[in-house]
Amino acid sequence: MIIHEEDKGFGFLLTDSARLLSKLIDRRLQPFGLTRAQWAVLAILNSRDGLSQSELADDLEIEKSTVGRLIDHVEANGWIERRPLPSDRRLWLVHLTDRAKPLIETVTKVILATRAEMLRGMTVEQQKQLGHGLASLKGNLQAALAAEAPRLKGGEPAPVPSSAPDHP
């Protein structure tokens, strides 16, 4: 089924905007040898250096095994290193290297410039409203997924919502 221009609602606009933003950021990170996922690891560690793999997985909202492979790639580029926790030799913490710091400074400028382009023409108030609205959408979707999780484990199909609100 083809979606006609007049049938494109919030979901379409949201996913299409996210796709375009991802594409633009991917292009802008490519000259640095970075993916968006790798950049996310560096950005998180720049704010809170010395996290465990589990903490990074939680922050990135991905599986621990996935973040483990991601850490391997970022570490291979020399931007991070794993160090054992002295009080628990089984636990390794992920730290930025000195090599990563100039990269983070440069890429942060690229990301902020991209964000400014994305929000061009919007007032500060509109930007705040958009942020609050998107946070509400994310919370609603997380709650819906959490509510479905027990049923899906039991093999039951997810219920279809009885009605959707009318909106453009």
Backbone as numpy.savetxt, mean C-alpha at the origin, in Angstrom:
# Nx Ny Nz CAx CAy CAz Cx Cy Cz
-19.69 -7.79 -20.62 -20.53 -6.61 -20.62 -19.64 -5.37 -20.62
-19.99 -4.44 -21.45 -19.25 -3.19 -21.54 -19.89 -2.18 -20.60
-19.04 -1.48 -19.84 -19.56 -0.46 -18.94 -19.65 0.84 -19.72
-20.86 1.38 -19.78 -21.07 2.65 -20.47 -20.65 3.79 -19.56
-20.24 4.88 -20.17 -19.74 6.03 -19.43 -20.70 6.45 -18.32
-21.98 6.44 -18.58 -22.97 6.88 -17.57 -23.15 5.87 -16.44
-22.66 4.65 -16.61 -22.79 3.61 -15.59 -21.57 3.50 -14.67
-20.57 4.33 -14.92 -19.35 4.26 -14.12 -19.58 4.95 -12.79
-19.56 4.18 -11.72 -19.80 4.72 -10.39 -18.52 4.87 -9.60
-18.68 4.98 -8.28 -17.54 5.19 -7.39 -16.50 4.09 -7.49
-16.96 2.85 -7.52 -16.03 1.72 -7.57 -15.14 1.78 -8.81
-15.76 2.06 -9.95 -14.98 2.16 -11.18 -13.99 3.31 -11.10
-14.46 4.49 -10.68 -13.57 5.65 -10.58 -12.43 5.40 -9.60
-12.74 4.76 -8.50 -11.72 4.49 -7.48 -10.67 3.52 -8.02
-11.11 2.42 -8.61 -10.14 1.44 -9.10 -9.37 1.97 -10.31
-10.03 2.73 -11.16 -9.34 3.29 -12.32 -8.32 4.33 -11.89
-8.67 5.16 -10.91 -7.71 6.15 -10.39 -6.53 5.46 -9.73
-6.79 4.42 -8.96 -5.71 3.68 -8.30 -4.80 3.02 -9.35
-5.39 2.49 -10.41 -4.60 1.88 -11.47 -3.70 2.91 -12.15
-4.25 4.08 -12.44 -3.46 5.13 -13.09 -2.35 5.64 -12.18
-2.64 5.81 -10.90 -1.63 6.25 -9.94 -0.52 5.21 -9.84
-0.89 3.95 -9.76 0.11 2.87 -9.70 1.00 2.88 -10.93
0.39 3.04 -12.08 1.13 3.06 -13.34 2.12 4.23 -13.37
1.67 5.40 -12.94 2.53 6.58 -12.93 3.70 6.42 -11.94
3.39 5.92 -10.75 4.44 5.72 -9.76 5.43 4.65 -10.24
4.92 3.56 -10.82 5.81 2.53 -11.36 6.80 3.13 -12.36
6.30 3.96 -13.26 7.17 4.59 -14.25 8.22 5.49 -13.61
7.82 6.20 -12.58 8.73 7.13 -11.95 9.73 6.45 -11.02
9.41 5.27 -10.52 10.34 4.52 -9.67 11.31 3.67 -10.49
10.94 3.34 -11.70 11.75 2.45 -12.54 13.20 2.93 -12.69
13.46 4.23 -12.93 14.86 4.65 -13.07 15.71 4.42 -11.81
15.05 4.25 -10.66 15.77 4.01 -9.41 15.94 2.52 -9.13
15.38 1.68 -10.00 15.45 0.25 -9.80 14.53 -0.23 -8.68
13.45 0.50 -8.47 12.51 0.20 -7.38 11.13 -0.17 -7.91
10.46 -1.04 -7.19 9.04 -1.28 -7.40 8.27 -0.53 -6.31
6.96 -0.40 -6.49 6.15 0.25 -5.45 6.25 -0.51 -4.13
6.24 -1.82 -4.19 6.32 -2.63 -2.96 7.66 -2.42 -2.26
8.73 -2.38 -3.03 10.04 -2.14 -2.43 10.11 -0.74 -1.82
9.54 0.24 -2.53 9.52 1.60 -2.00 8.74 1.63 -0.68
7.63 0.89 -0.60 6.83 0.87 0.62 7.65 0.37 1.80
8.46 -0.66 1.58 9.34 -1.17 2.65 10.30 -0.08 3.11
10.95 0.58 2.15 11.91 1.64 2.50 11.23 2.80 3.22
10.05 3.19 2.75 9.33 4.31 3.36 8.93 3.99 4.80
8.45 2.77 5.04 8.06 2.37 6.39 9.29 2.36 7.31
10.38 1.76 6.83 11.59 1.70 7.65 12.20 3.08 7.87
11.98 3.99 6.95 12.46 5.35 7.13 11.74 6.03 8.30
10.50 5.64 8.53 9.73 6.18 9.67 10.00 5.42 10.95
10.17 4.10 10.81 10.35 3.23 11.99 11.37 2.14 11.66
12.61 2.47 11.76 13.68 1.53 11.43 13.74 0.42 12.47
14.15 -0.76 12.03 14.34 -1.87 12.96 13.09 -2.65 13.25
12.25 -2.86 12.23 11.03 -3.66 12.42 11.31 -5.12 12.10
10.49 -5.99 12.66 10.57 -7.41 12.32 9.83 -7.65 11.01
10.04 -8.81 10.44 9.33 -9.19 9.22 7.82 -9.20 9.46
7.40 -9.67 10.61 5.97 -9.70 10.94 5.39 -8.30 11.02
6.14 -7.38 11.64 5.66 -6.00 11.74 5.56 -5.35 10.36
6.53 -5.61 9.50 6.46 -5.08 8.14 5.27 -5.67 7.39
5.03 -6.96 7.54 3.90 -7.60 6.88 2.59 -6.97 7.34
2.46 -6.71 8.63 1.26 -6.07 9.16 1.09 -4.67 8.58
2.16 -3.89 8.56 2.09 -2.53 8.03 1.74 -2.51 6.55
2.27 -3.46 5.80 2.03 -3.53 4.36 0.73 -4.26 4.01
0.14 -4.91 5.02 -1.09 -5.68 4.85 -0.90 -6.78 3.81
0.22 -7.51 3.94 0.50 -8.65 3.08 0.98 -9.82 3.95
1.06 -10.99 3.36 1.48 -12.19 4.08 2.97 -12.13 4.45
3.32 -12.80 5.53 4.71 -12.80 5.99 5.65 -13.41 4.94
5.21 -14.45 4.26 6.07 -15.07 3.24 6.31 -14.11 2.08
5.30 -13.34 1.72 5.44 -12.36 0.64 6.41 -11.26 1.04
6.29 -10.78 2.27 7.21 -9.73 2.71 8.63 -10.28 2.85
8.76 -11.54 3.15 10.08 -12.15 3.23 10.80 -12.10 1.89
10.09 -12.44 0.82 10.67 -12.37 -0.53 10.97 -10.92 -0.90
10.10 -10.02 -0.50 10.29 -8.60 -0.77 11.55 -8.08 -0.07
11.71 -8.46 1.18 12.91 -8.08 1.95 14.16 -8.63 1.28
14.09 -9.88 0.79 15.24 -10.47 0.09 15.69 -9.60 -1.08
14.73 -9.12 -1.88 15.06 -8.30 -3.05 15.65 -6.95 -2.65
15.04 -6.32 -1.65 15.52 -5.00 -1.21 16.91 -5.15 -0.58
17.11 -6.22 0.16 18.41 -6.48 0.78 19.48 -6.75 -0.28
19.11 -7.45 -1.35 20.06 -7.75 -2.43 20.56 -6.47 -3.10
19.75 -5.42 -3.07 20.16 -4.13 -3.64 20.99 -3.29 -2.66
21.14 -3.80 -1.44 21.97 -3.11 -0.46 21.28 -1.96 0.26
19.96 -1.89 0.19 19.23 -0.78 0.82 18.80 -1.09 2.25
18.74 -2.38 2.58 18.38 -2.78 3.95 19.27 -3.93 4.36
19.27 -4.21 5.66 19.99 -5.37 6.18 19.21 -5.94 7.35
19.34 -7.25 7.51 18.73 -7.93 8.65 19.78 -8.04 9.74
19.35 -7.76 10.97 20.24 -7.90 12.12 19.51 -8.69 13.20
20.22 -9.61 13.86 19.56 -10.39 14.92 19.25 -9.49 16.12
18.16 -9.79 16.77 17.80 -9.11 18.01 18.63 -9.74 19.12
19.45 -8.93 19.81 20.34 -9.52 20.83 19.61 -10.33 21.90
18.41 -9.92 22.28 17.69 -10.63 23.35 16.95 -11.87 22.85
16.83 -12.04 21.51 16.15 -13.20 20.96 16.78 -13.51 19.60
17.73 -14.42 19.58 18.50 -14.70 18.36 17.64 -15.30 17.24
16.41 -15.71 17.55 15.52 -16.22 16.50 14.89 -15.10 15.70
14.85 -13.91 16.27 14.18 -12.78 15.64 15.19 -11.85 14.97
14.92 -11.52 13.71 15.78 -10.62 12.96 15.01 -9.33 12.70
15.69 -8.22 12.87 15.08 -6.92 12.61 15.65 -6.35 11.31
14.82 -5.63 10.59 15.20 -5.08 9.30 15.55 -3.61 9.49
16.74 -3.24 9.02 17.24 -1.86 9.17 17.64 -1.30 7.81
17.49 0.00 7.68 17.99 0.70 6.49 19.51 0.75 6.54
20.13 0.73 5.38 21.57 0.93 5.30 21.83 2.40 4.96
23.07 2.81 5.12 23.46 4.18 4.75 23.24 4.42 3.26
23.38 3.38 2.48 23.19 3.48 1.02 21.75 3.87 0.68
20.79 3.52 1.51 19.39 3.78 1.21 18.99 5.23 1.47
19.68 5.90 2.36 19.24 7.23 2.79 19.16 8.26 1.67
20.19 8.40 0.80 20.04 9.36 -0.31 18.95 8.95 -1.30
18.78 7.64 -1.50 17.72 7.15 -2.38 16.36 7.55 -1.82
16.17 7.34 -0.53 14.89 7.68 0.10 14.60 9.17 -0.03
15.61 9.99 0.17 15.43 11.44 0.05 14.98 11.83 -1.36
15.61 11.26 -2.36 15.28 11.57 -3.76 13.90 11.04 -4.13
13.64 9.78 -3.79 12.36 9.17 -4.16 11.20 9.83 -3.42
11.42 10.26 -2.19 10.37 10.98 -1.46 9.95 12.21 -2.23
10.89 12.94 -2.80 10.56 14.12 -3.61 9.72 13.73 -4.83
10.07 12.63 -5.45 9.32 12.15 -6.62 7.88 11.80 -6.21
7.74 11.10 -5.10 6.42 10.69 -4.63 5.58 11.91 -4.26
6.17 12.86 -3.55 5.43 14.07 -3.16 5.02 14.89 -4.38
5.88 14.97 -5.39 5.53 15.69 -6.62 4.39 14.98 -7.34
4.41 13.65 -7.34 3.34 12.88 -7.97 2.02 13.09 -7.22
2.09 13.11 -5.90 0.90 13.36 -5.09 0.33 14.75 -5.40
1.21 15.74 -5.53 0.76 17.10 -5.84 0.07 17.14 -7.21
0.61 16.42 -8.18 -0.02 16.33 -9.50 -1.41 15.70 -9.40
-1.51 14.65 -8.63 -2.77 13.94 -8.48 -3.84 14.83 -7.86
-3.45 15.66 -6.92 -4.41 16.49 -6.18 -4.58 17.89 -6.77
-3.91 18.16 -7.87 -3.98 19.48 -8.49 -5.43 19.88 -8.73
-5.74 21.12 -8.38 -7.08 21.64 -8.59 -8.02 21.42 -7.42
-7.58 20.68 -6.43 -8.41 20.43 -5.25 -7.96 21.35 -4.12
-8.93 21.91 -3.40 -8.59 22.74 -2.25 -8.11 21.84 -1.12
-7.50 22.44 -0.12 -7.06 21.68 1.05 -8.26 21.00 1.70
-9.38 21.69 1.77 -10.59 21.11 2.36 -11.08 19.92 1.54
-11.07 20.02 0.23 -11.47 18.89 -0.61 -10.52 17.70 -0.43
-9.24 17.99 -0.29 -8.27 16.92 -0.06 -8.55 16.22 1.27
-8.88 17.00 2.31 -9.20 16.40 3.61 -10.46 15.55 3.51
-11.47 16.06 2.83 -12.72 15.31 2.66 -12.49 14.01 1.89
-11.68 14.10 0.85 -11.35 12.90 0.08 -10.65 11.88 0.97
-9.68 12.34 1.76 -8.97 11.44 2.67 -9.91 10.77 3.67
-10.82 11.55 4.25 -11.78 10.98 5.21 -12.71 9.99 4.51
-13.17 10.34 3.32 -14.05 9.45 2.58 -13.37 8.14 2.22
-12.15 8.22 1.74 -11.41 7.01 1.38 -11.11 6.15 2.61
-10.82 6.79 3.73 -10.60 6.03 4.98 -11.88 5.30 5.38
-13.03 5.94 5.22 -14.31 5.29 5.53 -14.56 4.11 4.61
-14.30 4.30 3.31 -14.47 3.20 2.36 -13.57 2.02 2.73
-12.33 2.30 3.04 -11.40 1.23 3.42 -11.89 0.50 4.65
-12.34 1.24 5.66 -12.86 0.62 6.87 -14.08 -0.25 6.59
-14.99 0.23 5.75 -16.17 -0.55 5.39 -15.79 -1.84 4.68
-14.83 -1.74 3.77 -14.41 -2.93 3.02 -13.67 -3.93 3.92
-12.86 -3.42 4.85 -12.18 -4.31 5.79 -13.20 -5.03 6.67
-14.22 -4.30 7.11 -15.27 -4.91 7.95 -16.04 -5.97 7.16
-16.33 -5.68 5.89 -17.05 -6.65 5.06 -16.22 -7.92 4.87
-14.93 -7.76 4.62 -14.06 -8.92 4.47 -13.97 -9.74 5.76
-13.85 -9.04 6.88 -13.77 -9.72 8.18 -15.06 -10.49 8.46
-16.21 -9.92 8.10 -17.49 -10.59 8.33 -17.64 -11.82 7.45
-17.06 -11.80 6.27 -17.17 -12.95 5.36 -16.17 -14.06 5.66
-15.08 -13.73 6.30 -14.01 -14.71 6.52 -14.49 -15.99 7.19
-15.27 -15.93 8.28 -15.70 -17.19 8.91 -16.58 -18.04 7.99
-17.44 -17.42 7.22 -18.31 -18.17 6.31 -17.49 -18.83 5.19
-16.52 -18.11 4.68 -15.72 -18.64 3.57 -14.90 -19.84 4.01
-14.42 -19.84 5.25 -13.66 -20.99 5.76 -14.53 -22.23 5.83
-15.82 -22.02 6.07 -16.76 -23.14 6.14 -17.29 -23.55 4.78
-16.86 -22.85 3.72 -17.30 -23.21 2.38 -18.61 -22.59 1.96
-19.18 -21.75 2.82 -20.44 -21.10 2.45 -20.18 -19.95 1.50
-21.09 -19.75 0.54 -20.92 -18.59 -0.34 -21.19 -17.30 0.44
-20.53 -16.26 0.03 -20.72 -14.95 0.66 -22.10 -14.42 0.28
-22.80 -13.83 1.25 -24.12 -13.29 0.94 -24.00 -12.05 0.05
-24.99 -11.87 -0.79 -25.04 -10.68 -1.63 -25.83 -9.63 -0.85
-25.29 -8.41 -0.72 -26.04 -7.37 0.00 -27.41 -7.19 -0.62
-28.43 -6.98 0.23 -29.82 -6.91 -0.27 -30.08 -5.68 -1.10
-29.44 -4.57 -0.79 -29.64 -3.39 -1.61 -28.42 -2.50 -1.50
-28.21 -1.77 -2.53 -27.09 -0.82 -2.55 -27.67 0.58 -2.57
-27.02 1.52 -1.89 -27.52 2.89 -1.92 -27.42 3.47 -3.31
-28.36 4.32 -3.65 -28.31 5.00 -4.94 -27.30 6.13 -4.86
-26.38 6.14 -5.81 -25.41 7.20 -5.89 -24.80 7.21 -7.30
-24.27 8.33 -7.69 -23.71 8.41 -9.04 -22.47 7.57 -9.21
